[in-house]
Amino acid sequence: MNAGIILFAAFAFCLVIGVPVSISLGVASLCSVVFGGLSASSTVIAQRIFGGLQSTSIMAIAFFVLAGNLMTQGGISKRIVNFANCLVGNVRGGMSLALVLACAFFAALSGSAPATVIAIGTMLYGDMVKLGYPGDRTAGLLVVSGGLGPIIPPSIIMVIYCTLTGASVGNMFKQGMMIGVTIMAVLMAEVIYFANKEKWPKQSVKRSGGEIFKILIDAIPALMTPIIILGGIYSGMLTATESAAVAVVWAAIAGLFIYKELTFKDLIPILKDSAKSSAMLLFIIAASTAFSWVFTFSGASQALVNAVIAMNLNATLFCFVVAVILLIFGTFMEGTAIAVLLVPVLWPIAQSMGIDVIHFGMIVCISNVVGTMTPPVAVNIFSASTVSKLKMGDIAKAEIPFLIGYVAVFLLCVFSRTFCTFLI
């Protein structure tokens, strides 16, 4: 138990003095083994770190990151925005509806909240402000709509969760799709309300049937990407990793030969950026594997399980407490780091209470997304600030009505196992 105390104390100290999360996890694990009196050699930490990457499902993370970058640079996201605008652009506040819909489509490509905010915001925000949409409200909507990225599959954080718990990626993706569509519908309903209340602009451009058909044909290669990813997984023909790899190939083909907005020279910087992003995520996961092993080997994990069981919490109350803990952590830590740190700690307790692995996974994934929208970390707000040039405080205030709708769906997930599992 002393090793467990040293583990968390060392981790907290490293975070306070500004050490990166991945390094903090490794240092804390090493300190616990060296100074905690455990009957293990310090070399076991290195073994656990390398062992944590020996999983084919983890490869999906790198492939999804690369596929998202290829799609953003290759013109796929632009076609998706045009298609979304064609569907809903001609009603009051139609561009805002198109923003939400475009974020949902792009979520099915990238699996990343900040990437969704930057990609869609870069293409839509400036034009919307010029047309008369309120800048702060639009940026706030962009922040929350970008939160669809990690919910609508493919989702990087869902892949990480499944790697940590052994849950089915396919089942997680099925439920994520349903919940993501629910959140999208709630956001679009809020947009319609505010558009009429605050008299947002109404687009007067009317497209002919031929123009609509042309936009649809142009968008087909872009729309094929989520079909390839999700169709391969749901049909059972491909694993999540294989689908991600196929998506990379298709995104490259579309960008290079169909839309011709990519050149072979562009591939080098795209590969470099993707490698950097993937390495950061994979290093955190690898270090967390060692951290989790020490936590279990020291007996701290079992002690925590026994303490929670002794509190006589029912499953619903436990889910609510976990949701609150994750939301608090989300205000100052990045979502991936929270998942790899807390899931190995909390999942054994949830499992002992009979909580479904998919239900618990939805709570983990959605709460981490909410953390990207709430200061001080709030990577979505920071991304929207980069796009809009507005202060983060102004965006945070403007996003509140949309965030309330998002959190309402999240609470439904917390308190309703059926809502989170009825598709599996």
C-alpha positions as CSV (number, residue, x, y, z in Angstrom):
1,M,0.0,0.0,0.0
2,N,2.9,2.3,0.7
3,A,4.0,1.8,-2.9
4,G,0.6,2.9,-4.1
5,I,0.9,6.1,-2.0
6,I,4.3,6.8,-3.5
7,L,3.0,6.1,-7.0
8,F,0.3,8.8,-6.8
9,A,2.4,11.2,-4.8
10,A,5.2,11.1,-7.3
11,F,2.8,11.4,-10.2
12,A,1.1,14.5,-8.7
13,F,4.4,16.1,-7.8
14,C,5.7,15.7,-11.4
15,L,2.5,17.2,-12.8
16,V,2.7,20.2,-10.4
17,I,6.2,21.0,-11.5
18,G,5.3,20.8,-15.2
19,V,6.6,17.4,-16.2
20,P,4.7,16.0,-19.3
21,V,2.1,13.4,-18.4
22,S,3.8,10.5,-20.2
23,I,7.1,11.2,-18.3
24,S,5.2,11.7,-15.1
25,L,3.6,8.3,-15.4
26,G,7.0,6.6,-16.0
27,V,8.8,8.4,-13.2
28,A,6.0,7.7,-10.7
29,S,6.1,4.0,-11.6
30,L,9.9,3.8,-11.2
31,C,9.8,5.7,-7.8
32,S,7.1,3.3,-6.5
33,V,9.2,0.2,-7.4
34,V,12.5,1.7,-6.1
35,F,11.2,3.3,-2.9
36,G,8.0,1.4,-2.2
37,G,9.5,-1.9,-1.1
38,L,8.0,-3.9,-4.0
39,S,9.6,-7.3,-4.7
40,A,10.4,-6.3,-8.3
41,S,13.3,-5.0,-10.3
42,S,13.3,-1.5,-11.7
43,T,13.9,-3.0,-15.1
44,V,10.3,-4.3,-15.1
45,I,9.1,-0.7,-15.8
46,A,10.9,-0.7,-19.1
47,Q,9.5,-4.1,-19.9
48,R,6.0,-3.0,-19.1
49,I,6.4,0.2,-21.2
50,F,7.5,-1.8,-24.3
51,G,4.9,-4.5,-23.6
52,G,2.1,-1.9,-23.5
53,L,2.6,-1.3,-27.2
54,Q,2.4,-4.9,-28.2
55,S,-1.2,-4.7,-29.4
56,T,-2.4,-4.6,-32.9
57,S,-5.5,-2.5,-31.9
58,I,-3.1,0.3,-30.8
59,M,-1.9,0.6,-34.4
60,A,-5.4,1.9,-35.3
61,I,-4.6,5.1,-33.4
62,A,-1.7,6.0,-35.7
63,F,-3.6,5.1,-38.8
64,F,-6.6,7.2,-37.8
65,V,-4.4,10.2,-37.1
66,L,-2.7,9.8,-40.5
67,A,-6.1,9.3,-42.3
68,G,-7.5,12.5,-40.6
69,N,-4.5,14.6,-41.7
70,L,-4.7,13.2,-45.3
71,M,-8.4,14.0,-45.5
72,T,-8.0,17.5,-44.2
73,Q,-5.2,18.3,-46.6
74,G,-6.6,16.4,-49.5
75,G,-9.9,18.3,-50.0
76,I,-12.2,15.7,-48.5
77,S,-13.3,17.9,-45.6
78,K,-14.1,20.7,-48.0
79,R,-16.5,18.5,-50.0
80,I,-18.2,17.4,-46.8
81,V,-18.8,21.0,-45.8
82,N,-20.2,21.8,-49.2
83,F,-22.5,18.8,-49.0
84,A,-23.7,19.7,-45.5
85,N,-24.4,23.3,-46.5
86,C,-26.3,22.0,-49.6
87,L,-28.6,19.9,-47.3
88,V,-29.5,22.5,-44.6
89,G,-28.1,25.8,-45.8
90,N,-31.3,27.5,-46.9
91,V,-33.2,27.9,-43.6
92,R,-32.7,30.6,-41.0
93,G,-29.4,29.8,-39.3
94,G,-28.7,27.3,-42.0
95,M,-25.0,27.8,-42.0
96,S,-24.9,27.0,-38.3
97,L,-26.9,23.8,-39.0
98,A,-24.4,23.0,-41.7
99,L,-21.5,23.6,-39.2
100,V,-23.0,21.0,-36.9
101,L,-23.7,18.5,-39.7
102,A,-20.2,19.1,-41.1
103,C,-18.6,18.4,-37.7
104,A,-20.6,15.2,-37.5
105,F,-19.4,14.1,-41.0
106,F,-15.8,15.1,-40.2
107,A,-16.1,13.2,-36.9
108,A,-16.6,10.1,-38.9
109,L,-13.3,10.8,-40.5
110,S,-10.9,12.1,-37.9
111,G,-11.9,10.8,-34.5
112,S,-10.4,13.9,-32.9
113,A,-12.2,16.9,-31.3
114,P,-9.5,19.6,-31.9
115,A,-9.0,18.4,-35.5
116,T,-12.7,18.7,-36.1
117,V,-12.8,22.2,-34.6
118,I,-9.9,23.5,-36.7
119,A,-10.8,21.8,-40.0
120,I,-14.5,22.9,-40.0
121,G,-13.8,26.3,-38.3
122,T,-11.2,27.2,-40.9
123,M,-13.7,26.6,-43.7
124,L,-16.9,28.0,-42.2
125,Y,-16.2,30.5,-39.4
126,G,-14.9,33.5,-41.5
127,D,-17.8,33.3,-44.1
128,M,-20.4,32.9,-41.4
129,V,-19.2,36.1,-39.6
130,K,-19.2,38.0,-42.9
131,L,-22.8,36.9,-43.5
132,G,-23.8,38.3,-40.1
133,Y,-23.7,35.4,-37.7
134,P,-22.7,36.4,-34.2
135,G,-19.0,35.6,-33.9
136,D,-18.9,34.5,-30.2
137,R,-22.0,32.3,-30.6
138,T,-20.7,30.7,-33.7
139,A,-17.3,30.0,-32.0
140,G,-19.1,28.5,-29.0
141,L,-21.2,26.2,-31.3
142,L,-18.0,25.2,-33.1
143,V,-16.4,24.2,-29.7
144,V,-19.3,21.9,-28.7
145,S,-20.0,20.5,-32.2
146,G,-16.3,19.6,-32.4
147,G,-17.0,17.4,-29.4
148,L,-18.7,15.0,-31.8
149,G,-15.2,14.0,-33.1
150,P,-14.4,11.5,-30.3
151,I,-18.0,10.2,-30.1
152,I,-19.1,9.5,-33.6
153,P,-16.8,6.6,-34.8
154,P,-14.0,6.1,-35.6
155,S,-12.9,7.4,-32.2
156,I,-9.3,7.4,-31.0
157,I,-10.3,7.5,-27.3
158,M,-12.7,4.6,-27.8
159,V,-9.9,2.5,-29.3
160,I,-7.7,3.4,-26.3
161,Y,-10.5,2.4,-23.9
162,C,-11.1,-0.9,-25.7
163,T,-7.3,-1.6,-25.6
164,L,-7.3,-1.0,-21.8
165,T,-10.4,-3.1,-21.0
166,G,-10.7,-5.6,-23.8
167,A,-14.1,-4.3,-24.9
168,S,-15.3,-4.8,-28.4
169,V,-14.3,-1.9,-30.7
170,G,-17.2,-2.7,-33.0
171,N,-19.8,-2.5,-30.1
172,M,-18.3,0.7,-28.8
173,F,-18.5,2.3,-32.3
174,K,-22.1,1.2,-32.7
175,Q,-23.2,2.9,-29.5
176,G,-21.0,5.9,-30.2
177,M,-22.7,6.4,-33.5
178,M,-26.2,6.4,-31.9
179,I,-25.2,8.7,-29.0
180,G,-23.3,11.0,-31.4
181,V,-26.4,11.4,-33.7
182,T,-28.5,12.1,-30.6
183,I,-26.1,14.9,-29.5
184,M,-26.1,16.3,-33.1
185,A,-29.9,16.4,-33.1
186,V,-29.9,18.2,-29.8
187,L,-27.4,20.8,-31.0
188,M,-29.3,21.4,-34.2
189,A,-32.6,21.9,-32.3
190,E,-30.8,24.5,-30.2
191,V,-29.4,26.2,-33.3
192,I,-32.9,26.5,-34.7
193,Y,-34.2,28.0,-31.5
194,F,-31.4,30.6,-31.2
195,A,-31.5,31.4,-35.0
196,N,-35.1,32.4,-34.7
197,K,-34.8,34.1,-31.4
198,E,-31.7,36.2,-32.3
199,K,-32.6,36.5,-36.0
200,W,-29.6,34.9,-37.5
201,P,-29.1,35.3,-41.3
202,K,-31.0,33.2,-43.8
203,Q,-29.1,32.2,-46.9
204,S,-31.0,33.3,-50.0
205,V,-29.0,31.3,-52.5
206,K,-31.2,28.7,-54.2
207,R,-29.5,25.9,-56.0
208,S,-30.9,24.1,-59.0
209,G,-31.4,20.3,-59.1
210,G,-28.3,20.1,-61.3
211,E,-26.1,22.0,-58.9
212,I,-27.3,19.9,-56.0
213,F,-26.6,16.7,-58.0
214,K,-23.1,18.0,-58.9
215,I,-22.3,18.7,-55.2
216,L,-23.5,15.3,-54.3
217,I,-21.4,13.6,-56.9
218,D,-18.3,15.6,-55.9
219,A,-18.8,14.6,-52.3
220,I,-19.2,10.8,-53.0
221,P,-15.4,10.0,-52.7
222,A,-15.3,12.0,-49.4
223,L,-18.4,10.2,-48.1
224,M,-16.9,6.9,-49.0
225,T,-14.3,7.2,-46.3
226,P,-16.6,6.7,-43.3
227,I,-18.5,4.0,-45.2
228,I,-15.2,2.2,-45.7
229,I,-14.2,2.5,-42.1
230,L,-17.5,1.7,-40.4
231,G,-18.7,-0.8,-43.1
232,G,-15.6,-2.8,-42.7
233,I,-15.9,-3.0,-38.9
234,Y,-19.6,-3.6,-38.7
235,S,-19.6,-6.2,-41.4
236,G,-16.9,-8.1,-39.6
237,M,-14.7,-8.1,-42.7
238,L,-12.1,-5.8,-41.1
239,T,-10.8,-5.1,-37.7
240,A,-10.6,-1.5,-36.5
241,T,-6.9,-1.4,-37.3
242,E,-7.4,-2.8,-40.8
243,S,-10.2,-0.4,-41.5
244,A,-8.0,2.5,-40.4
245,A,-5.3,1.3,-42.7
246,V,-7.7,1.0,-45.6
247,A,-9.0,4.5,-44.8
248,V,-5.4,5.9,-45.1
249,V,-5.1,4.3,-48.5
250,W,-8.4,5.6,-49.7
251,A,-7.8,9.1,-48.3
252,A,-4.4,9.2,-50.2
253,I,-6.1,8.0,-53.4
254,A,-8.9,10.6,-53.1
255,G,-6.5,13.5,-52.3
256,L,-3.9,12.6,-55.0
257,F,-5.9,11.3,-57.9
258,I,-9.6,12.2,-57.5
259,Y,-9.5,15.7,-56.0
260,K,-5.9,16.3,-56.9
261,E,-5.4,18.7,-53.9
262,L,-2.5,16.6,-52.6
263,T,0.9,16.1,-54.2
264,F,3.5,13.5,-53.4
265,K,5.6,16.3,-51.9
266,D,2.8,17.0,-49.5
267,L,2.9,13.5,-48.1
268,I,6.3,14.0,-46.3
269,P,5.1,16.8,-43.9
270,I,1.8,15.0,-43.4
271,L,3.6,11.8,-42.4
272,K,5.9,13.8,-40.1
273,D,3.0,15.6,-38.4
274,S,1.1,12.3,-38.0
275,A,4.1,10.5,-36.6
276,K,4.6,13.3,-34.0
277,S,0.9,13.2,-32.9
278,S,0.8,9.4,-32.8
279,A,4.1,9.1,-30.9
280,M,2.7,11.4,-28.2
281,L,-0.4,9.3,-27.8
282,L,1.4,6.0,-27.9
283,F,4.0,7.1,-25.4
284,I,1.3,8.1,-22.9
285,I,-0.4,4.7,-23.4
286,A,2.9,2.8,-23.0
287,A,3.8,4.7,-19.8
288,S,0.3,4.2,-18.4
289,T,0.7,0.4,-18.8
290,A,3.6,0.4,-16.4
291,F,1.7,2.7,-14.0
292,S,-1.3,0.4,-14.1
293,W,0.9,-2.7,-13.4
294,V,2.5,-1.0,-10.4
295,F,-0.9,0.1,-9.1
296,T,-2.2,-3.5,-9.3
297,F,1.0,-5.2,-8.1
298,S,1.3,-2.9,-5.0
299,G,-2.2,-4.0,-3.8
300,A,-3.5,-0.4,-4.1
301,S,-6.0,-1.4,-6.7
302,Q,-7.5,-4.1,-4.6
303,A,-7.6,-1.8,-1.6
304,L,-9.5,0.8,-3.6
305,V,-12.0,-1.8,-4.8
306,N,-12.6,-3.0,-1.3
307,A,-13.0,0.6,0.0
308,V,-15.6,1.4,-2.7
309,I,-17.5,-1.8,-2.1
310,A,-17.6,-1.0,1.6
311,M,-19.3,2.2,0.8
312,N,-22.3,0.2,-0.4
313,L,-22.8,2.3,-3.5
314,N,-25.2,1.0,-6.1
315,A,-24.1,0.8,-9.7
316,T,-26.0,4.0,-10.8
317,L,-24.5,6.1,-8.0
318,F,-21.1,4.8,-8.7
319,C,-21.4,5.7,-12.4
320,F,-22.4,9.2,-11.3
321,V,-19.5,9.6,-9.0
322,V,-17.1,8.4,-11.7
323,A,-18.6,10.9,-14.1
324,V,-18.0,13.7,-11.7
325,I,-14.4,12.6,-11.1
326,L,-13.7,12.4,-14.8
327,L,-15.3,15.8,-15.4
328,I,-13.1,17.3,-12.7
329,F,-10.0,15.7,-14.1
330,G,-11.0,16.9,-17.6
331,T,-10.8,20.5,-16.6
332,F,-7.0,20.3,-16.2
333,M,-5.8,17.2,-18.0
334,E,-6.0,16.0,-21.6
335,G,-8.7,13.3,-22.3
336,T,-6.3,10.6,-23.5
337,A,-4.1,11.0,-20.4
338,I,-7.2,10.7,-18.1
339,A,-8.4,7.6,-19.8
340,V,-5.1,5.7,-19.6
341,L,-4.6,6.9,-16.0
342,L,-8.0,6.2,-14.5
343,V,-9.6,3.5,-16.6
344,P,-7.2,0.8,-15.2
345,V,-8.0,2.1,-11.7
346,L,-11.8,2.4,-12.0
347,W,-12.7,-0.4,-14.4
348,P,-12.0,-3.3,-11.9
349,I,-14.4,-1.6,-9.5
350,A,-17.1,-1.1,-12.1
351,Q,-16.6,-4.7,-13.2
352,S,-17.1,-6.0,-9.6
353,M,-20.4,-4.1,-9.5
354,G,-21.6,-5.7,-12.7
355,I,-21.5,-2.5,-14.8
356,D,-21.5,-3.2,-18.5
357,V,-18.1,-2.5,-20.2
358,I,-19.8,-0.5,-23.0
359,H,-21.9,1.6,-20.7
360,F,-18.8,2.4,-18.6
361,G,-16.9,3.1,-21.8
362,M,-19.5,5.7,-23.0
363,I,-19.3,7.5,-19.6
364,V,-15.5,7.6,-19.9
365,C,-15.4,8.7,-23.5
366,I,-18.1,11.4,-23.3
367,S,-16.8,12.9,-20.0
368,N,-13.4,13.2,-21.5
369,V,-14.9,15.1,-24.5
370,V,-16.7,17.5,-22.1
371,G,-13.3,18.2,-20.6
372,T,-12.1,19.5,-23.9
373,M,-14.8,22.2,-23.7
374,T,-14.2,23.4,-20.2
375,P,-11.3,25.6,-19.0
376,P,-8.5,25.8,-18.1
377,V,-7.3,23.0,-20.5
378,A,-10.2,23.2,-23.0
379,V,-8.3,22.3,-26.2
380,N,-11.5,22.8,-28.2
381,I,-11.8,26.4,-27.0
382,F,-8.2,27.0,-27.7
383,S,-8.6,25.6,-31.2
384,A,-11.7,27.8,-31.8
385,S,-9.8,30.8,-30.4
386,T,-7.1,30.1,-33.0
387,V,-9.6,30.1,-35.8
388,S,-11.8,33.0,-34.6
389,K,-9.2,35.2,-32.9
390,L,-11.6,35.7,-30.0
391,K,-10.7,35.5,-26.4
392,M,-11.1,32.1,-24.8
393,G,-13.3,33.6,-22.0
394,D,-15.7,35.1,-24.6
395,I,-16.0,31.7,-26.3
396,A,-16.5,29.9,-23.0
397,K,-19.4,32.1,-22.2
398,A,-21.0,31.8,-25.6
399,E,-20.8,28.0,-25.6
400,I,-22.8,27.5,-22.4
401,P,-26.2,26.9,-23.9
402,F,-24.9,24.3,-26.3
403,L,-22.7,22.7,-23.6
404,I,-25.9,22.3,-21.5
405,G,-27.5,20.3,-24.3
406,Y,-24.4,18.1,-24.7
407,V,-24.2,17.5,-20.9
408,A,-27.9,16.6,-20.8
409,V,-27.2,13.7,-23.2
410,F,-24.2,12.8,-21.2
411,L,-26.3,12.5,-18.0
412,L,-28.7,10.3,-19.9
413,C,-25.8,8.0,-20.6
414,V,-24.7,8.0,-17.0
415,F,-28.1,7.1,-15.6
416,S,-29.4,4.8,-18.4
417,R,-27.6,1.6,-19.1
418,T,-30.2,0.8,-21.8
419,F,-29.4,4.0,-23.7
420,C,-25.8,3.0,-23.9
421,T,-26.2,-0.7,-24.7
422,F,-29.4,-1.3,-26.6
423,L,-27.6,-1.7,-30.0
424,I,-25.3,-4.6,-28.8
